[in-house]
């Protein structure tokens, strides 16, 4: 994964502008965030609540048409020791399907603790901590991590 992060950083560092969509993949919901390379700031966008793949990808296609991203970022869950688990495999598969279907560079970003951090962020802001909000704020944290890695590399 370190090699992929370096590749993503090199890819993004060659671009100065462009929209990025990020995904917090789940089997029930997918949180989505958006940001721009020029600003390096991520924002929560929406949460998809369908378990049906075709509905999910149709909704993602509409977002890609609207936002015209230059690349996609998918959170890669892992155990705290870095070991992968079933959701890691599913997230990798989701990222591969995004790349194949939309022909956009797609990168994986370590998402350990993103949902926990999202819950804390919402609580600190005094906002509702619904699962829907948590998923899109988790995607925001994933994308912000991508931006922050880009700045420090």
C-alpha positions in Angstrom: 0.0 0.0 0.0 2.9 2.3 0.7 3.9 2.0 -3.0 0.4 2.9 -4.1 0.3 6.0 -1.9 3.6 7.1 -3.4 2.2 6.6 -6.9 -1.0 8.6 -6.0 1.1 11.3 -4.5 3.3 11.5 -7.6 0.2 11.5 -9.8 -1.6 14.2 -7.8 1.6 16.4 -7.4 1.8 16.7 -11.2 -1.7 18.2 -11.3 -2.5 21.6 -9.8 -6.3 21.5 -10.1 -9.0 19.0 -10.5 -11.8 17.5 -8.5 -11.4 14.3 -6.5 -14.2 12.1 -5.3 -13.5 9.9 -2.3 -15.4 6.9 -1.1 -15.9 5.3 2.3 -17.1 1.9 1.1 -19.5 -0.2 3.1 -21.8 -3.1 2.3 -24.9 -1.1 3.3 -23.8 2.5 2.6 -21.1 4.4 0.8 -20.0 7.8 2.1 -18.8 10.2 -0.5 -16.7 13.3 -0.2 -15.4 15.9 -2.7 -12.4 18.1 -2.9 -10.1 20.0 -5.3 -6.4 19.6 -5.7 -5.8 23.3 -5.8 -7.4 23.9 -2.4 -6.5 20.6 -0.7 -9.7 20.6 1.4 -12.2 17.8 1.5 -15.9 18.2 2.1 -18.6 15.7 2.8 -20.9 15.2 -0.2 -23.5 12.5 0.2 -24.2 8.9 1.3 -25.5 6.2 -1.0 -27.8 3.8 0.9 -28.4 1.0 -1.6 -27.1 -2.5 -1.2 -27.7 -3.1 -5.0 -24.5 -2.7 -7.0 -26.2 -1.4 -10.1 -28.0 1.3 -8.2 -24.8 2.3 -6.5 -22.8 2.5 -9.7 -25.6 4.4 -11.5 -25.6 7.0 -8.6 -21.8 7.2 -8.7 -22.0 7.6 -12.5 -24.3 10.6 -12.0 -21.9 12.1 -9.5 -18.9 11.6 -11.8 -20.9 13.3 -14.6 -21.7 16.2 -12.4 -18.3 16.7 -10.6 -16.0 15.5 -13.5 -13.2 14.2 -11.1 -9.7 13.7 -12.3 -9.2 10.8 -9.9 -11.0 8.7 -7.3 -9.9 7.7 -3.8 -11.2 4.7 -1.9 -10.6 4.1 1.8 -8.9 0.9 2.6 -9.9 -0.5 6.0 -7.4 -2.5 8.0 -6.8 -3.8 11.5 -4.9 -1.5 13.8 -1.7 -3.6 13.2 -2.1 -3.0 9.4 -3.4 -6.5 8.7 -6.2 -6.8 6.2 -9.6 -8.3 6.7 -12.8 -9.0 4.7 -13.7 -5.3 4.3 -10.2 -4.7 2.9 -10.8 -7.2 0.2 -14.3 -5.8 -0.6 -12.9 -2.2 -0.7 -10.1 -3.3 -3.1 -12.7 -4.9 -5.3 -14.9 -1.8 -5.2 -11.9 0.4 -6.2 -11.1 -1.9 -9.1 -14.7 -1.8 -10.3 -14.6 2.0 -10.1 -11.4 2.2 -12.1 -12.6 -0.2 -14.8 -16.0 1.3 -15.2 -15.2 5.0 -15.2 -11.6 4.8 -16.6 -10.3 7.1 -13.9 -7.1 6.7 -11.8 -8.3 5.2 -8.5 -6.2 5.0 -5.4 -6.5 3.4 -2.0 -5.9 5.3 1.2 -5.5 3.9 4.7 -8.8 4.5 6.5 -8.1 3.1 9.9 -10.2 5.0 12.5 -11.9 7.2 9.8 -15.4 6.3 11.1 -14.3 6.8 14.7 -12.7 10.2 13.8 -15.9 11.1 11.9 -18.1 10.4 14.9 -15.8 12.6 17.1 -15.8 15.4 14.6 -19.6 15.4 14.4 -20.0 15.3 18.2 -17.5 18.1 18.6 -19.5 20.2 16.1 -22.7 19.4 17.9 -24.1 17.7 14.8 -26.2 14.6 14.4 -24.1 11.4 14.5 -26.4 9.4 12.2 -24.8 6.6 10.2 -25.5 8.6 7.0 -23.6 11.6 8.3 -20.8 9.5 9.7 -20.2 7.7 6.3 -19.8 11.0 4.3 -17.6 12.6 7.0 -15.5 9.4 7.1 -15.0 9.8 3.3 -14.1 13.5 4.0 -11.4 12.3 6.4 -10.1 9.7 3.9 -9.8 12.4 1.2 -8.2 14.9 3.6 -5.7 12.3 4.5 -4.9 11.9 0.7 -4.5 15.7 0.5 -2.3 15.9 3.6 0.0 13.0 2.4 0.4 14.9 -0.9 1.5 18.1 0.9 4.1 16.2 3.1 5.6 14.2 0.2 
